[in-house]
């Protein structure tokens, strides 16, 4: 089997390519960067926004499966559906789910997002809305066998968003943490990059009958459990200061928005893909090793002093 991985030179793409190659799949990583993020059996430079570029890449490499980690505009998905493929695996986002009221804490199931109605909008779209329209285009199509993966916030070594580093830095400095009262003990949307790469490889396996969307996330991890696990690993005392979400300054709390689902239902991914998320500790061990070696800093951490002042006032009141 041969797989063309569009976006294969990036953060999640590297994990997907490694897992595909581990399974003996001939893997071609395609991306805009001339230097791959990792090591691959094959690599090509691809700017899919150039007209005809993706069709040329498919003609050149003749893949059985196209794994798409980079598309977020419906026109990009429409172009893929015209190509001669045995399967198309589209990596979407858990952000396609509608915002949830604070009193609806159940996990999000795949059917909670319904394909949109109306005409597909042309031109550029915001990321979240673009992914929703991409999934809508797929749901309307019968041209190619397809599957969609929906990871929430992804963490791991070299995480370009640095969201996990925002928590690691605060716990490492030993100061108190402002945490959202509403969601401290609710499940959070979090996925380890290796788990997402694992799910990508499972969805690309032509021996599996897969179709439709699949959630890909850690299982049953609350924000409190995440922070406690990090504190144990770093040997730090954890000081939590619960405060309503609206009072937490921007950049302080990357996970915990009450409008997002309380975790994600994984039964469909377990059944169809054979997906089994790793324990939280496995992902944290690798991520902490990266953090301690490189000490990356989330932009929000530069306001740590004012955050600590607010925490002190709240603790004294």
C-alpha positions in Angstrom: 0.0 0.0 0.0 1.2 3.5 -0.7 0.0 6.6 1.2 0.5 10.3 0.3 0.5 12.4 3.4 -0.4 16.0 2.7 0.9 18.0 5.6 3.2 15.1 6.4 6.2 17.4 7.3 4.4 19.0 10.3 3.7 18.2 13.9 0.9 15.6 13.6 2.0 14.6 10.1 5.4 13.4 11.4 3.7 11.2 13.9 1.4 9.8 11.2 4.2 9.1 8.8 6.2 7.3 11.4 3.3 5.1 12.4 2.5 4.3 8.7 6.1 3.4 8.0 6.2 1.3 11.2 3.4 -0.7 9.7 5.2 -1.2 6.4 3.3 1.3 4.4 5.1 3.1 1.6 4.8 6.7 2.8 5.3 9.9 0.9 5.3 13.1 3.0 4.2 16.2 1.2 4.4 19.7 2.5 5.4 23.3 1.6 8.6 23.1 3.5 11.6 21.8 1.5 13.2 20.3 4.6 11.0 17.6 6.3 10.1 17.8 10.0 11.3 14.2 10.5 12.7 11.4 8.5 10.7 9.8 5.7 11.0 7.2 3.1 10.1 9.8 0.5 9.3 13.5 0.5 8.0 16.1 -2.0 7.4 19.8 -1.8 3.8 20.6 -2.4 1.8 23.8 -2.4 -1.7 22.6 -2.8 -3.0 26.1 -3.5 -1.2 26.2 -6.8 -3.8 25.1 -9.4 -3.2 21.5 -10.4 -0.4 20.9 -7.9 -2.2 18.2 -5.9 -3.3 16.4 -9.1 0.2 16.4 -10.3 1.5 15.0 -7.0 -1.1 12.2 -7.1 -0.2 11.4 -10.8 3.5 11.3 -9.9 3.2 9.2 -6.7 0.0 7.1 -7.5 -1.1 6.6 -3.9 -3.8 4.2 -2.8 -4.7 6.5 0.1 -4.4 10.2 0.6 -4.1 11.3 4.2 -4.9 15.1 4.5 -3.6 16.9 7.5 -3.5 20.3 5.9 -6.8 21.0 4.2 -9.3 23.3 5.8 -11.1 24.9 2.8 -14.0 23.1 1.0 -12.5 23.7 -2.4 -9.4 21.7 -1.3 -11.6 18.7 -0.4 -13.6 19.0 -3.6 -10.3 18.8 -5.6 -9.3 15.6 -3.7 -12.6 14.0 -4.5 -11.8 14.2 -8.2 -8.6 12.2 -7.9 -8.2 8.4 -8.5 -7.9 7.2 -4.9 -9.0 4.1 -3.0 -9.5 6.1 0.2 -9.3 9.7 1.5 -8.6 10.3 5.2 -9.3 13.8 6.2 -8.0 15.1 9.6 -10.5 17.6 10.8 -10.9 19.0 14.3 -13.1 18.6 17.4 -13.7 22.3 16.9 -16.4 21.4 14.4 -18.8 20.7 17.3 -21.1 23.5 18.2 -20.4 25.4 21.4 -22.1 23.7 24.4 -24.0 25.3 27.2 -22.2 25.0 30.6 -25.0 22.7 31.9 -24.4 20.2 29.2 -21.3 18.4 30.4 -21.7 15.1 28.5 -19.0 14.0 26.0 -19.4 15.0 22.4 -20.4 12.1 20.1 -19.7 12.1 16.4 -23.3 12.8 15.4 -23.4 16.0 17.4 -22.1 17.8 14.4 -24.5 17.8 11.5 -23.4 18.6 8.0 -24.2 22.2 7.1 -27.0 23.2 4.8 -26.9 25.4 1.8 -24.4 26.3 -0.9 -20.7 25.8 -0.2 -19.2 29.2 0.3 -16.3 30.2 -2.1 -13.0 31.6 -1.0 -11.2 31.7 2.3 -12.9 30.8 5.6 -11.9 30.9 9.3 -10.3 27.6 10.3 -13.2 26.2 12.4 -15.8 27.1 9.8 -13.7 25.8 7.0 -13.3 22.4 8.6 -17.1 22.3 9.1 -17.6 22.9 5.4 -14.9 20.4 4.5 -16.8 17.7 6.4 -20.0 18.8 4.8 -18.5 18.4 1.3 -17.4 14.9 2.3 -20.8 14.0 3.7 -22.4 14.9 0.4 -20.0 12.9 -1.7 -20.0 9.3 -2.9 -17.1 9.6 -5.3 -14.3 8.3 -3.0 -14.4 6.1 0.2 -13.5 8.5 3.0 -13.0 8.8 6.8 -12.6 11.8 9.0 -10.7 12.1 12.3 -11.5 14.8 14.9 -8.8 15.4 17.4 -9.1 18.2 20.0 -6.1 20.1 21.3 -3.0 18.0 20.4 0.1 18.0 22.7 3.5 16.4 22.5 7.2 17.3 21.9 7.7 20.3 19.6 4.0 21.3 19.9 3.9 24.5 17.8 0.9 25.9 19.6 2.8 25.7 22.9 -0.5 25.3 24.8 0.8 22.5 26.9 3.9 24.5 27.7 1.7 27.2 29.2 0.7 24.8 31.9 4.1 23.2 32.3 5.8 26.5 32.9 3.3 27.6 35.5 3.6 24.4 37.4 7.4 24.3 37.1 7.7 27.8 38.7 5.8 26.6 41.8 3.3 29.5 41.8 -0.5 29.2 42.1 -2.6 28.4 39.1 -5.8 30.2 38.1 -8.2 27.4 36.9 -11.8 27.6 35.7 -14.3 26.7 38.4 -16.8 25.4 35.8 -14.5 22.9 34.2 -11.8 22.0 36.6 -13.3 18.5 37.2 -14.8 18.0 33.8 -13.1 16.0 31.1 -11.0 18.1 28.7 -10.4 17.8 25.1 -6.8 16.7 24.7 -5.0 14.2 22.5 -1.4 13.0 22.5 0.3 13.5 19.1 1.4 9.8 18.9 -2.2 8.7 19.5 -3.4 10.9 16.6 -0.7 9.5 14.4 -1.8 6.0 15.4 -5.4 6.8 14.5 -4.3 8.2 11.1 -2.5 4.9 10.3 -5.5 2.9 11.4 -7.9 4.9 9.3 -5.6 4.5 6.2 -5.6 0.7 6.6 -7.4 -0.6 3.6 -8.1 -3.9 5.3 -10.5 -2.0 7.7 -14.0 -1.0 6.7 -14.2 2.6 7.9 -16.4 5.6 7.0 -17.6 8.7 8.5 -16.1 10.8 11.4 -14.2 9.5 14.4 -13.2 11.2 17.6 -9.6 10.8 18.6 -8.6 11.9 22.1 -7.4 10.9 25.5 -10.0 9.0 27.5 -11.6 10.5 30.6 -8.9 13.0 31.6 -10.0 16.0 33.7 -8.1 19.3 33.9 -7.4 18.6 37.5 -6.0 15.1 36.7 -3.7 16.7 34.0 -2.4 19.3 36.3 -1.9 16.8 39.2 0.0 14.4 36.9 2.3 17.2 35.7 3.0 18.4 39.3 3.9 14.8 40.3 6.2 14.4 37.4 8.0 17.7 38.1 8.0 17.2 41.9 6.1 20.5 42.5 3.4 21.4 44.9 0.2 22.2 43.1 -1.7 25.3 44.2 -5.1 25.7 42.4 -7.1 28.9 42.6 -10.5 28.2 41.1 -12.1 31.3 39.5 -15.0 31.7 37.0 -13.8 31.3 33.4 -14.7 34.9 32.5 -12.3 36.3 35.1 -9.3 34.3 33.9 -7.0 36.6 31.7 -6.3 35.6 28.1 -3.4 33.2 27.6 -3.6 31.8 31.1 -5.8 28.7 30.6 -5.4 27.1 27.2 -7.7 24.2 28.1 -10.9 24.5 30.0 -13.3 26.7 28.0 -16.8 25.8 29.3 -18.3 26.2 25.8 -16.3 23.2 24.6 -17.6 19.6 25.1 -16.7 17.7 28.3 -14.5 15.2 26.6 -15.2 13.1 23.5 -17.0 9.8 23.0 -14.6 7.2 21.7 -16.8 4.1 21.2 -17.0 4.5 17.4 -13.2 4.8 17.0 -12.6 1.9 19.3 -15.1 -0.3 17.4 -14.2 0.6 13.8 -10.6 1.6 14.0 -9.4 -0.4 16.9 -8.2 2.9 18.4 -7.0 2.7 22.0 -5.6 5.9 23.5 -2.4 5.7 25.6 -2.4 6.6 29.3 -1.9 10.3 30.0 1.4 9.5 31.7 2.9 8.1 28.5 2.3 11.3 26.6 3.4 13.5 29.5 6.7 11.7 29.9 7.7 12.4 26.4 6.4 15.9 26.5 8.1 16.8 29.8 11.4 15.5 28.5 11.1 17.9 25.5 10.0 20.8 27.8 12.8 20.4 30.2 15.4 20.2 27.4 14.2 23.3 25.5 12.1 25.4 28.0 9.7 26.8 25.3 7.4 29.6 26.6 3.8 30.2 25.7 3.2 33.9 24.8 0.7 34.2 27.7 3.4 33.4 30.2 4.9 36.8 29.9 2.1 38.2 32.0 2.7 35.7 34.8 3.5 38.4 37.3 0.1 40.1 37.0 -1.5 36.7 37.0 0.2 35.9 40.3 -1.0 39.2 41.8 -4.6 38.3 40.9 -4.2 34.8 42.4 -2.8 36.3 45.6 -5.7 38.7 45.9 -8.2 35.9 45.4 -6.5 33.6 47.9 -6.5 36.4 50.5 -10.2 37.3 50.0 
